[in-house]
Amino acid sequence: MGESSNEICFQICVTNLALIITSQPHGYDDLDAQLHQAGLRPFVSRARKEINPVLIQVFYSNLRREGDVLYSLVKSTPIELSIEQLGRITGLPYQGDDISLYGGEDWVLNNEGLILNDLGITELIRHASGRPTIHSANPEGRLLLYIVSRIIKPRKHGHTIMSSEDLKLIHAIMHSAPINWAKFVMINMTIVASTDHDHLLPYPFVVMDILEWFKVTTTVGPLTKATKIWAISTQAFKKRSDNAGPATAVQRHRSAAGPAEAQARANLASIVDSLNRLHIKDEM
């Protein structure tokens, strides 16, 4: 696929991320409950001490999907994986609705305001593309988009900009919709494996679990350990009300600042500090 090993999209010690969410004194119990009720908690809580980037690249290079079955070939071992098997490996629900059909056609267009309200957005700031951003959302909303854009469907850029699919994913998680998350991950794995798309290779922990499920030896060859520092700015989860850059601002109802907001800021500072202590390394 032409991707170098250090371009693999790593999930950043999300077990620790889940612990951070639940350990805060205020405000993240709801998000933790939403992830649990959506059946996503085991998936976003995955962690490994090391991965094998070469085998992950081989897996994606040989990956194809026929219907609801994934096929690949790694170290002469044929891999044939159904949605149910993928669900059992990842802990994801393997029954339910297809996210692409969630709400039907034009659902996001007709319900964007509802979703933005759910996220606690008080001042809507749109990107130059017209898509809404997360800038003035409440802390839980910002963290949820972070999880969506970096873990559930990782991408290179635009982690504060919400696509129509992001809005669907966020709404489905917040309202515990019965989504076939295993199928969603399977489809996304196939998309990023295509040479027609410029994507990072996602779900390295999942790929390693798949290889071990099929008894592929994963400990031979160069391994990548979880020791690289990922610095996260304190701006990552802070509310923003300015109109910097090309974005356009639309005023929405704003609540007055008070002790709860001060506590939220303190919680976020703690999250950022904790996340900055997490490490992942791409040594090759």
Buried (B, 14 or more C-beta within 10 A) or exposed (E): BEBEBEBBBBBBBBBBBBEBBBBBEEBBEEBBEBBBBBBBBEBBBBBBEBBBBBBBBBBBBBBEBEEBBBEBBBBEEEBEBBBEBBBEBBBBBBBBBEBEEBBEEEBBEEBBEEBBEBBBBBBBBBBEEEBBBBBBBBBBBBBBBBBBBBBBBBBEEBBBBBBEBBBBBBBBBBEBBEBBBBBBBBBBBBBBBEEEEEBBBBBBBBBBBBBEBBEBEBEEEEBBBBEBEBEBEEEBBBBBEEEEEEBEBEEBEEEEEEEEBEBBBEBBEBBBEBBBEBEBBBEE
